[in-house]
Amino acid sequence: MKLGLRFFISWISSAVVMFGLFYLWHGIFLNDFKRIQFPLSWFVTFAAITYLILGAGIFMLYESQLMKKLSNFFVRGLICGIIAGFSLFMIATIVNISLTKHLSAQHLMMDCIWQMSEQIVGAMVVVLFKILIHEPQPERA
């Protein structure tokens, strides 16, 4: 797969949007950053790197042969966002990356829904640039 302008703009834009949503939710709305046990700058740096990887992963999943079987751009983006969000939620839960000490079933469900919503928005950014940026396909001989 050739990585062109569409990839780079989609990747960076989706990562920035998802990181912004993450920061808004955990840093401002829930004010979770007060509970971090190590320097905030490390946490934010590692989170930014994680969202860069996640943005690239969502783009790659969106462009995968399996997902290309779905002809509707938006349904494909929705499914990619759900897969990415649920996967990130599972990894964070398994390795116990949580900013809350007491995890109830309600808290886990809310966290899962938020994570999937955040990644769906990121996937929709990929869809937006997939539609807006035209990369001509070379003719095959």
Order of alpha helices (4+ residues) and beta strands (2+ residues): alpha-alpha-alpha-alpha
